[in-house]
């Protein structure tokens, strides 16, 4: 199914998905490749819409059996840790790792290529930026990822128990 999606492109793939499963039309974004592929797989293998399948799938547990915990780590501390991690990545061989990764010849559309640092280090290897710019760009992308995670958590983990961690420096 992923091969089909790669061969015809996401736009045509999504149109094909809408034809076989009209219920997904306003439920999945047309550019959401992961969910499109999953919806197609479920329709293909179960002959049911993703949404009907979820409605009729029995849970093996009760919601009350779980305690939902969200560790509300201070954003500033996460950013500090992220910046330290970027420097550590380079100390332990991120550039060599990306060289090896690039030799694998993985298609640019695959999600492995979306890992923060792959594209940026590849640009560095192609002399499109210097090392300082490279580290800054990876730090920026990491901060943007942190922000997206906070935004998602704020909307999806409202009813979870929030804990502030004890931070020791």
N, C-alpha and C positions, 0 to 999 in steps of 0.2 A: 504494500500500500504506500509506504514511504517512497518506493521507487516510482510508482505511478505519479505521486505528487511531485517528485523531483522532475520527472520527464515532461509533464504537461504544465507545470507552474502552478502556484497557489491559486491564482484567480480562476483558472479553468477547473482546477481540482475542487474549489469551493462551489462552483456552479454545479458540478457533477454531484457533489455531496447534497446540495439543496434539492436536486431532482430525486435522489433516492431517499432523502430524509428531510422533508419540508419543515419539520418542527424546529430544526436548528437555525432557520433563517434569521430570526432576531435574537437568538440566544448566544451565538458565537460570532465573533468578529471575522470579517472576510479575510483578514491578514493573520489570523491566529492559527499558525500551521500546526502546533502541537495539539490543540483541541480539535481541529478539523480532522487530523489523522485519527485521533482517538474516536471521534464520532463515526467516522467512516468504518473503522475496524469493528466497532460495536454493531453497527447496522449490517455490515457484511457477514459477521460471524453469528449474530443472534437473530438477525432479521427484525430487530426492534430499534426504535429511535433511542439515541443516547438518553434522552430525557424520560422516555417511557421505561427504559431499562433501569435507570436509577430509582424511579418511583416504585417499581415492582421488585427491587432487590431488597431482600430482608436483611436487616442488620443482625449480627450475631451478638450484639451487646446493647445495653441501654445507655443513653446519654448520661444518666445519673451515676453510672459506674466509673466515670472518668472525672478527674480533677484537672481542669485546664489551667495551666500555669504559663504565664508570660513573664520572662525576665526582662524587666524594663531597664536595659542598660543605658546609661547616659550617652547621648549622641556624641558629645565631645570626647569621651573616653574611647568610644568605638573608632572615631576618626584618628585619634592618637595611635591606637593599636593598628589600624589599617596602614598608616604611614610607616610605622615600624616594620610591618609585614612586607610592605613594598620593598624596603631596603633589604630585608632578609631574603626575599625572593631572588634579588640580584646577587647577593653574597653566595647563595647556595646553587646558583646555576640556571636561572630562568632563561637566560639568552640561549644557552646550549640546549635546554629542553625544547624551546620553541624551534630552534634549528632542526632538531630531530623530528618534532611534530610536523613541521612543514615538509620534510622529506617523505612523510607518509602519504601525501597527496590527497588528503581528505577534502571533499568538495566544500567550497566556500559557504554554501547554504546550510551545511550541517551544523547542528547546535554546538558541536565541539569547537567550532571556530568562533563562537560567540563568547567564549571564556574571556574575562577581562585580562588583558595583557597579550593575548595571541596576536591580534591585529596590530597593536601598538609596537610590540617587539619586532614583528615582521617589517613594519615601516622603518624602524631603527636599522634593521639589518639591510634594508634597501636604501640606506643613507637619506631617509626623508626627515629625520630629526636627530638631535644629539641626545646623549644619555640623560642629561638633566631634564630636557623636554619630555623624554620618554617616561621618566619616573614621575614627573608632575602630571602627565596625562593619565597614567595608570592610577595615581592617587585621586585625581578628579573623578575618573570613572568609578572608582571604588566608593567615593563619597556619594556619588549619584545613586549607586546601588544601595547603599545604606539608607539613603533618603526614601527610595522606593520601598524598601522593606519596612521602614517606620510607617509610611503612608498605608501600606497594605495592612500592617498589624493594627493600626488605629481603626481601620474599617472592619476588619475581620475578627479581631480578638477583643471586642468591646466587653463581652461578658466573661472573659477569662480573669483569673486572679492575677493581679500584677504584683511583682516583687521587685524591689530595688536591690541590686547586688551590693555586697560589701566590697568596696574597692580599696585595694592596698597597692601602693606604688612602690 
